[in-house]
Structures are given as structure tokens and as C-alpha cells.
């Protein structure tokens, strides 16, 4: 399996993973986030597939066939309940996005011929990471801001 095929499979796995999460969370606030993440993963797979088709036959890689960041958990579970709260989900999703960034960074260093493509994917995953990080920050502030906003000292954002 070459690096592009591996990346395509990874994006398909991510899409399936997030769509499964959306189905499990159809009746709560997490549904929209899961659908958006799944659609982004679908778009990434389409871009990779187009690039692979343009390049034709690609050299094989020594990547293991069963390497995946999504297979370790069938779905996110809360320590206390079957469905995680928003903050817990975002922390776990942040971890998955970082794993994707790390993986694509490694693939880029090993596959210089597709460097621009992997840079694009890293950039996309970093956008996901930053979005989720900002959501975590906002939710953590809500939990920690217990005094009156009129008298509390706040950072300017």
C-alpha cells in the first residue's frame, strides 16, 4: 500500500468513525459536530483519490496495512455515562486530530514526492485541532467562571 492509498483509507475510516458517532448522538448537541467532521474527512478522501488518479501507479510503501488511529475505540465513551458530555468529547477528538497531524507529518517526511498534499492535509487537521481546542477553552471557562463577571478579572480575547 502506498502512502496516498494509506491516507485515503485513513480518511475513509475517519469519516465512518464520525458518522457512527453522529448516529449514536443523533439526539444531542454533538450530532452537528460529528457530521461536520465526517464531511471534512470525506472531502479529504476525495482530494487524495483525485491526486492518486492523476499520478497513476504509485510506489509501494512499507506502512503496515492495519495501521489506524480510529480502530482503537468503537466510539467515545464517558467514564460516567454511555454518551460523553461535550467537553469530554472535544478532548478525545482533539487527541485524534493530533494523532492525524503526527501521522501525516511522518508520512510527509517519508514521501517527499507528495509533500504538498501532506502539507495540505496537515493544515486541514490543524484547523480541526484549533477549532476543537477553542471549543474546549470556551467550555472550560464556563466551568471555571463561577464568580460574578462584573467583578472578575478576565483575559481579553
JOJOSUL-V990259 format. One line per field, one symbol per residue. ss: DSSP state (2 for helix, 1 for strand, 0 for the rest). phi: phi as a letter, one per 40 degrees, with the letter a starting at -180 (. if undefined). burial: b if it has 16 or more other C-alpha atoms within 10 Angstrom, else e. Layout:
BEGIN
ss=???
phi=???
burial=???
END
This chain:
BEGIN
ss=0022222222222222222222220000022222222222222222222222222000000000000000000000000000000222222222222222222222222202222222222222222222222222222222220000000000000
phi=.cccccccdcccccccdcccccccbdbaccdccccccccccccccccccccccccgcbccbccccccacbccbcacbccbacbccdccccccccccccccdcccccccccbccbdccccccccccccddcccccccdccccccccbccccbccbccb
burial=ebbbbbbbbbbbbbbbbbbbbbebbeeeebbebbbebbbbbbebbeebbeebeeeeeeeebeeeeeebebeeeeebeeeeeebbeebbbbeebbebbbbbbebbbebbeeeeebbebbeebbebbbebbeebbebbeeeeeeeeeeeeeeeeeeeee
END
